[in-house]
Amino acid sequence: MEDLVEREANPALAAAAKLAEPATVLGQTVNIVPPGALVALKFQASVSPSRSLLDRQQDVIDMARVVAKRFDENDEAVATDGRARGRLA
């Protein structure tokens, strides 16, 4: 099941949406957030008491995979305090 969330649902989602860039995935136009924004959103989800334990554990795994694959100083700045390419919160 996919999660669809309105980008104005919280300040972090709204800020991440401002950093998104259009891309085509499997023939569909989508907006892709940079790795730093994705890690920040996954962290926020992983500490949310309203999410199930399994979902929060998956968020942590997702963060680890993003960081392991490709994560540079700019991504770290976006993930930690939004200094690069815009603010996350």
PALUM-682405 format. One record per residue: residue in three letters; residue number from 1; x, y, z of N, C-alpha, C in turn. Coordinates in nm, 2 decimals. Example, Ala and Ser with C-alpha at 12.3 -4.5 7.8 and 13.67 -1.06 7.14 Angstrom:
! PALUM-682405
<atom rest="ALA" nr="1" n_u="1.32" n_v="-0.57" n_w="0.78" ca_u="1.23" ca_v="-0.45" ca_w="0.78" c_u="1.32" c_v="-0.33" c_w="0.78"/>
<atom rest="SER" nr="2" n_u="1.28" n_v="-0.22" n_w="0.71" ca_u="1.37" ca_v="-0.11" ca_w="0.71" c_u="1.29" c_v="0.00" c_w="0.79"/>
***
This chain:
! PALUM-682405
<atom rest="MET" nr="1" n_u="0.08" n_v="-0.12" n_w="0.00" ca_u="0.00" ca_v="0.00" ca_w="0.00" c_u="0.09" c_v="0.12" c_w="0.00"/>
<atom rest="GLU" nr="2" n_u="0.06" n_v="0.22" n_w="-0.09" ca_u="0.13" ca_v="0.34" ca_w="-0.09" c_u="0.07" c_v="0.45" c_w="-0.01"/>
<atom rest="ASP" nr="3" n_u="0.15" n_v="0.53" n_w="0.05" ca_u="0.10" ca_v="0.64" ca_w="0.13" c_u="0.09" c_v="0.77" c_w="0.04"/>
<atom rest="LEU" nr="4" n_u="-0.02" n_v="0.83" n_w="0.04" ca_u="-0.04" ca_v="0.96" ca_w="-0.03" c_u="-0.07" c_v="1.06" c_w="0.08"/>
<atom rest="VAL" nr="5" n_u="0.01" n_v="1.16" n_w="0.09" ca_u="0.00" ca_v="1.26" ca_w="0.19" c_u="0.00" c_v="1.40" c_w="0.13"/>
<atom rest="GLU" nr="6" n_u="-0.09" n_v="1.48" n_w="0.16" ca_u="-0.09" ca_v="1.62" ca_w="0.11" c_u="0.03" c_v="1.69" c_w="0.16"/>
<atom rest="ARG" nr="7" n_u="0.10" n_v="1.76" n_w="0.07" ca_u="0.23" ca_v="1.82" ca_w="0.11" c_u="0.22" c_v="1.93" c_w="0.21"/>
<atom rest="GLU" nr="8" n_u="0.11" n_v="1.99" n_w="0.23" ca_u="0.09" ca_v="2.09" ca_w="0.33" c_u="0.05" c_v="2.03" c_w="0.46"/>
<atom rest="ALA" nr="9" n_u="0.06" n_v="1.90" n_w="0.48" ca_u="0.02" ca_v="1.83" ca_w="0.60" c_u="0.10" c_v="1.87" c_w="0.72"/>
<atom rest="ASN" nr="10" n_u="0.23" n_v="1.90" n_w="0.69" ca_u="0.32" ca_v="1.95" ca_w="0.80" c_u="0.43" c_v="2.03" c_w="0.74"/>
<atom rest="PRO" nr="11" n_u="0.50" n_v="2.11" n_w="0.82" ca_u="0.60" ca_v="2.20" ca_w="0.76" c_u="0.71" c_v="2.13" c_w="0.69"/>
<atom rest="ALA" nr="12" n_u="0.75" n_v="2.01" n_w="0.74" ca_u="0.86" ca_v="1.94" ca_w="0.68" c_u="0.82" c_v="1.89" c_w="0.54"/>
<atom rest="LEU" nr="13" n_u="0.70" n_v="1.84" n_w="0.53" ca_u="0.66" ca_v="1.80" ca_w="0.39" c_u="0.65" c_v="1.92" c_w="0.30"/>
<atom rest="ALA" nr="14" n_u="0.60" n_v="2.03" n_w="0.35" ca_u="0.58" ca_v="2.15" ca_w="0.26" c_u="0.72" c_v="2.19" c_w="0.21"/>
<atom rest="ALA" nr="15" n_u="0.82" n_v="2.19" n_w="0.31" ca_u="0.95" ca_v="2.24" ca_w="0.27" c_u="1.02" c_v="2.14" c_w="0.17"/>
<atom rest="ALA" nr="16" n_u="1.00" n_v="2.01" n_w="0.19" ca_u="1.06" ca_v="1.91" ca_w="0.10" c_u="1.00" c_v="1.92" c_w="-0.03"/>
<atom rest="ALA" nr="17" n_u="0.87" n_v="1.95" n_w="-0.04" ca_u="0.80" ca_v="1.97" ca_w="-0.17" c_u="0.86" c_v="2.08" c_w="-0.25"/>
<atom rest="LYS" nr="18" n_u="0.91" n_v="2.19" n_w="-0.18" ca_u="0.97" ca_v="2.30" ca_w="-0.25" c_u="1.10" c_v="2.26" c_w="-0.31"/>
<atom rest="LEU" nr="19" n_u="1.17" n_v="2.16" n_w="-0.26" ca_u="1.30" ca_v="2.11" ca_w="-0.31" c_u="1.28" c_v="2.01" c_w="-0.42"/>
<atom rest="ALA" nr="20" n_u="1.16" n_v="1.96" n_w="-0.44" ca_u="1.14" ca_v="1.85" ca_w="-0.54" c_u="1.16" c_v="1.90" c_w="-0.68"/>
<atom rest="GLU" nr="21" n_u="1.21" n_v="1.80" n_w="-0.76" ca_u="1.23" ca_v="1.82" ca_w="-0.90" c_u="1.15" c_v="1.72" c_w="-0.98"/>
<atom rest="PRO" nr="22" n_u="1.09" n_v="1.76" n_w="-1.10" ca_u="1.01" ca_v="1.67" ca_w="-1.18" c_u="1.10" c_v="1.57" c_w="-1.24"/>
<atom rest="ALA" nr="23" n_u="1.05" n_v="1.45" n_w="-1.25" ca_u="1.11" ca_v="1.34" ca_w="-1.32" c_u="1.01" c_v="1.24" c_w="-1.38"/>
<atom rest="THR" nr="24" n_u="1.05" n_v="1.16" n_w="-1.47" ca_u="0.96" ca_v="1.06" ca_w="-1.53" c_u="1.00" c_v="0.92" c_w="-1.48"/>
<atom rest="VAL" nr="25" n_u="0.91" n_v="0.85" n_w="-1.41" ca_u="0.93" ca_v="0.72" ca_w="-1.36" c_u="0.83" c_v="0.63" c_w="-1.41"/>
<atom rest="LEU" nr="26" n_u="0.87" n_v="0.53" n_w="-1.49" ca_u="0.78" ca_v="0.43" ca_w="-1.55" c_u="0.67" c_v="0.50" c_w="-1.63"/>
<atom rest="GLY" nr="27" n_u="0.71" n_v="0.61" n_w="-1.70" ca_u="0.62" ca_v="0.68" ca_w="-1.79" c_u="0.53" c_v="0.78" c_w="-1.72"/>
<atom rest="GLN" nr="28" n_u="0.54" n_v="0.79" n_w="-1.59" ca_u="0.46" ca_v="0.89" ca_w="-1.51" c_u="0.55" c_v="1.01" c_w="-1.46"/>
<atom rest="THR" nr="29" n_u="0.49" n_v="1.13" n_w="-1.47" ca_u="0.56" ca_v="1.24" ca_w="-1.42" c_u="0.54" c_v="1.25" c_w="-1.27"/>
<atom rest="VAL" nr="30" n_u="0.65" n_v="1.26" n_w="-1.20" ca_u="0.65" ca_v="1.26" ca_w="-1.05" c_u="0.74" c_v="1.37" c_w="-1.00"/>
<atom rest="ASN" nr="31" n_u="0.73" n_v="1.41" n_w="-0.88" ca_u="0.83" ca_v="1.50" ca_w="-0.82" c_u="0.91" c_v="1.42" c_w="-0.72"/>
<atom rest="ILE" nr="32" n_u="1.04" n_v="1.44" n_w="-0.74" ca_u="1.14" ca_v="1.36" ca_w="-0.66" c_u="1.21" c_v="1.46" c_w="-0.56"/>
<atom rest="VAL" nr="33" n_u="1.21" n_v="1.43" n_w="-0.43" ca_u="1.28" ca_v="1.52" ca_w="-0.34" c_u="1.43" c_v="1.47" c_w="-0.33"/>
<atom rest="PRO" nr="34" n_u="1.52" n_v="1.56" n_w="-0.30" ca_u="1.66" ca_v="1.52" ca_w="-0.29" c_u="1.68" c_v="1.43" c_w="-0.17"/>
<atom rest="PRO" nr="35" n_u="1.79" n_v="1.35" n_w="-0.17" ca_u="1.82" ca_v="1.26" ca_w="-0.06" c_u="1.81" c_v="1.32" c_w="0.08"/>
<atom rest="GLY" nr="36" n_u="1.87" n_v="1.43" n_w="0.09" ca_u="1.87" ca_v="1.50" ca_w="0.23" c_u="1.73" c_v="1.52" c_w="0.28"/>
<atom rest="ALA" nr="37" n_u="1.64" n_v="1.57" n_w="0.19" ca_u="1.50" ca_v="1.59" ca_w="0.23" c_u="1.43" c_v="1.46" c_w="0.26"/>
<atom rest="LEU" nr="38" n_u="1.46" n_v="1.35" n_w="0.18" ca_u="1.40" ca_v="1.22" ca_w="0.20" c_u="1.44" c_v="1.17" c_w="0.34"/>
<atom rest="VAL" nr="39" n_u="1.57" n_v="1.18" n_w="0.37" ca_u="1.62" ca_v="1.13" ca_w="0.50" c_u="1.55" c_v="1.21" c_w="0.62"/>
<atom rest="ALA" nr="40" n_u="1.54" n_v="1.34" n_w="0.60" ca_u="1.47" ca_v="1.42" ca_w="0.70" c_u="1.32" c_v="1.37" c_w="0.72"/>
<atom rest="LEU" nr="41" n_u="1.25" n_v="1.35" n_w="0.61" ca_u="1.12" ca_v="1.30" ca_w="0.62" c_u="1.11" c_v="1.16" c_w="0.68"/>
<atom rest="LYS" nr="42" n_u="1.20" n_v="1.08" n_w="0.64" ca_u="1.20" ca_v="0.94" ca_w="0.70" c_u="1.23" c_v="0.94" c_w="0.85"/>
<atom rest="PHE" nr="43" n_u="1.32" n_v="1.03" n_w="0.89" ca_u="1.35" ca_v="1.05" ca_w="1.03" c_u="1.22" c_v="1.09" c_w="1.11"/>
<atom rest="GLN" nr="44" n_u="1.16" n_v="1.19" n_w="1.05" ca_u="1.04" ca_v="1.24" ca_w="1.12" c_u="0.93" c_v="1.13" c_w="1.13"/>
<atom rest="ALA" nr="45" n_u="0.92" n_v="1.05" n_w="1.03" ca_u="0.82" ca_v="0.94" ca_w="1.03" c_u="0.87" c_v="0.84" c_w="1.14"/>
<atom rest="SER" nr="46" n_u="1.00" n_v="0.81" n_w="1.14" ca_u="1.05" ca_v="0.71" ca_w="1.23" c_u="1.03" c_v="0.74" c_w="1.38"/>
<atom rest="VAL" nr="47" n_u="1.01" n_v="0.86" n_w="1.41" ca_u="0.99" ca_v="0.90" ca_w="1.56" c_u="0.85" c_v="0.93" c_w="1.59"/>
<atom rest="SER" nr="48" n_u="0.76" n_v="0.91" n_w="1.49" ca_u="0.62" ca_v="0.95" ca_w="1.51" c_u="0.55" c_v="0.84" c_w="1.59"/>
<atom rest="PRO" nr="49" n_u="0.49" n_v="0.87" n_w="1.70" ca_u="0.43" ca_v="0.77" ca_w="1.79" c_u="0.30" c_v="0.72" c_w="1.73"/>
<atom rest="SER" nr="50" n_u="0.25" n_v="0.78" n_w="1.62" ca_u="0.12" ca_v="0.73" ca_w="1.56" c_u="0.15" c_v="0.62" c_w="1.46"/>
<atom rest="ARG" nr="51" n_u="0.28" n_v="0.60" n_w="1.42" ca_u="0.31" ca_v="0.50" ca_w="1.32" c_u="0.34" c_v="0.37" c_w="1.40"/>
<atom rest="SER" nr="52" n_u="0.31" n_v="0.26" n_w="1.33" ca_u="0.33" ca_v="0.13" ca_w="1.39" c_u="0.48" c_v="0.10" c_w="1.40"/>
<atom rest="LEU" nr="53" n_u="0.52" n_v="0.01" n_w="1.49" ca_u="0.66" ca_v="-0.02" ca_w="1.51" c_u="0.73" c_v="-0.07" c_w="1.38"/>
<atom rest="LEU" nr="54" n_u="0.66" n_v="-0.16" n_w="1.31" ca_u="0.71" ca_v="-0.21" ca_w="1.18" c_u="0.74" c_v="-0.10" c_w="1.08"/>
<atom rest="ASP" nr="55" n_u="0.64" n_v="0.00" n_w="1.07" ca_u="0.66" ca_v="0.11" ca_w="0.98" c_u="0.78" c_v="0.20" c_w="1.02"/>
<atom rest="ARG" nr="56" n_u="0.79" n_v="0.22" n_w="1.15" ca_u="0.90" ca_v="0.30" ca_w="1.20" c_u="1.04" c_v="0.23" c_w="1.18"/>
<atom rest="GLN" nr="57" n_u="1.04" n_v="0.10" n_w="1.19" ca_u="1.16" ca_v="0.03" ca_w="1.16" c_u="1.20" c_v="0.03" c_w="1.02"/>
<atom rest="GLN" nr="58" n_u="1.09" n_v="0.03" n_w="0.93" ca_u="1.12" ca_v="0.04" ca_w="0.79" c_u="1.17" c_v="0.17" c_w="0.75"/>
<atom rest="ASP" nr="59" n_u="1.12" n_v="0.28" n_w="0.82" ca_u="1.17" ca_v="0.41" ca_w="0.79" c_u="1.32" c_v="0.42" c_w="0.82"/>
<atom rest="VAL" nr="60" n_u="1.37" n_v="0.36" n_w="0.93" ca_u="1.51" ca_v="0.36" ca_w="0.97" c_u="1.59" c_v="0.28" c_w="0.86"/>
<atom rest="ILE" nr="61" n_u="1.54" n_v="0.17" n_w="0.82" ca_u="1.61" ca_v="0.09" ca_w="0.71" c_u="1.62" c_v="0.18" c_w="0.58"/>
<atom rest="ASP" nr="62" n_u="1.51" n_v="0.25" n_w="0.55" ca_u="1.51" ca_v="0.33" ca_w="0.43" c_u="1.61" c_v="0.44" c_w="0.44"/>
<atom rest="MET" nr="63" n_u="1.62" n_v="0.50" n_w="0.56" ca_u="1.72" ca_v="0.61" ca_w="0.58" c_u="1.86" c_v="0.55" c_w="0.56"/>
<atom rest="ALA" nr="64" n_u="1.89" n_v="0.44" n_w="0.62" ca_u="2.02" ca_v="0.38" ca_w="0.60" c_u="2.06" c_v="0.35" c_w="0.46"/>
<atom rest="ARG" nr="65" n_u="1.96" n_v="0.30" n_w="0.38" ca_u="1.99" ca_v="0.27" ca_w="0.24" c_u="2.01" c_v="0.39" c_w="0.16"/>
<atom rest="VAL" nr="66" n_u="1.94" n_v="0.50" n_w="0.19" ca_u="1.96" ca_v="0.62" ca_w="0.11" c_u="2.10" c_v="0.68" c_w="0.14"/>
<atom rest="VAL" nr="67" n_u="2.14" n_v="0.68" n_w="0.27" ca_u="2.27" ca_v="0.73" ca_w="0.31" c_u="2.38" c_v="0.64" c_w="0.25"/>
<atom rest="ALA" nr="68" n_u="2.36" n_v="0.51" n_w="0.25" ca_u="2.47" ca_v="0.42" ca_w="0.20" c_u="2.48" c_v="0.43" c_w="0.05"/>
<atom rest="LYS" nr="69" n_u="2.38" n_v="0.46" n_w="-0.02" ca_u="2.38" ca_v="0.47" ca_w="-0.17" c_u="2.45" c_v="0.59" c_w="-0.22"/>
<atom rest="ARG" nr="70" n_u="2.40" n_v="0.71" n_w="-0.17" ca_u="2.46" ca_v="0.83" ca_w="-0.22" c_u="2.41" c_v="0.94" c_w="-0.13"/>
<atom rest="PHE" nr="71" n_u="2.50" n_v="1.00" n_w="-0.06" ca_u="2.47" ca_v="1.11" ca_w="0.04" c_u="2.59" c_v="1.19" c_w="0.06"/>
<atom rest="ASP" nr="72" n_u="2.58" n_v="1.32" n_w="0.01" ca_u="2.70" ca_v="1.41" ca_w="0.02" c_u="2.68" c_v="1.52" c_w="0.12"/>
<atom rest="GLU" nr="73" n_u="2.77" n_v="1.61" n_w="0.13" ca_u="2.76" ca_v="1.72" ca_w="0.23" c_u="2.63" c_v="1.80" c_w="0.21"/>
<atom rest="ASN" nr="74" n_u="2.60" n_v="1.83" n_w="0.09" ca_u="2.47" ca_v="1.91" ca_w="0.06" c_u="2.35" c_v="1.83" c_w="0.11"/>
<atom rest="ASP" nr="75" n_u="2.35" n_v="1.70" n_w="0.09" ca_u="2.24" ca_v="1.62" ca_w="0.14" c_u="2.23" c_v="1.63" c_w="0.29"/>
<atom rest="GLU" nr="76" n_u="2.35" n_v="1.62" n_w="0.35" ca_u="2.35" ca_v="1.62" ca_w="0.50" c_u="2.30" c_v="1.75" c_w="0.55"/>
<atom rest="ALA" nr="77" n_u="2.34" n_v="1.86" n_w="0.49" ca_u="2.29" ca_v="1.99" ca_w="0.53" c_u="2.14" c_v="2.01" c_w="0.52"/>
<atom rest="VAL" nr="78" n_u="2.08" n_v="1.95" n_w="0.41" ca_u="1.94" ca_v="1.96" ca_w="0.40" c_u="1.87" c_v="1.87" c_w="0.51"/>
<atom rest="ALA" nr="79" n_u="1.93" n_v="1.75" n_w="0.53" ca_u="1.87" ca_v="1.66" ca_w="0.63" c_u="1.88" c_v="1.71" c_w="0.77"/>
<atom rest="THR" nr="80" n_u="1.98" n_v="1.78" n_w="0.80" ca_u="2.00" ca_v="1.82" ca_w="0.94" c_u="1.94" c_v="1.96" c_w="0.98"/>
<atom rest="ASP" nr="81" n_u="1.96" n_v="2.05" n_w="0.89" ca_u="1.90" ca_v="2.18" ca_w="0.92" c_u="1.86" c_v="2.27" c_w="0.80"/>
<atom rest="GLY" nr="82" n_u="1.85" n_v="2.21" n_w="0.69" ca_u="1.80" ca_v="2.28" ca_w="0.57" c_u="1.88" c_v="2.39" c_w="0.51"/>
<atom rest="ARG" nr="83" n_u="2.01" n_v="2.39" n_w="0.54" ca_u="2.10" ca_v="2.50" ca_w="0.50" c_u="2.11" c_v="2.50" c_w="0.34"/>
<atom rest="ALA" nr="84" n_u="2.11" n_v="2.39" n_w="0.28" ca_u="2.14" ca_v="2.39" ca_w="0.14" c_u="2.01" c_v="2.37" c_w="0.06"/>
<atom rest="ARG" nr="85" n_u="2.00" n_v="2.44" n_w="-0.05" ca_u="1.89" ca_v="2.43" ca_w="-0.15" c_u="1.75" c_v="2.46" c_w="-0.08"/>
<atom rest="GLY" nr="86" n_u="1.74" n_v="2.51" n_w="0.03" ca_u="1.61" ca_v="2.55" ca_w="0.09" c_u="1.61" c_v="2.49" c_w="0.23"/>
<atom rest="ARG" nr="87" n_u="1.50" n_v="2.53" n_w="0.30" ca_u="1.48" ca_v="2.49" ca_w="0.44" c_u="1.37" c_v="2.38" c_w="0.45"/>
<atom rest="LEU" nr="88" n_u="1.40" n_v="2.29" n_w="0.54" ca_u="1.30" ca_v="2.18" ca_w="0.56" c_u="1.20" c_v="2.21" c_w="0.67"/>
<atom rest="ALA" nr="89" n_u="1.22" n_v="2.30" n_w="0.76" ca_u="1.12" ca_v="2.32" ca_w="0.86" c_u="1.13" c_v="2.47" c_w="0.91"/>
***
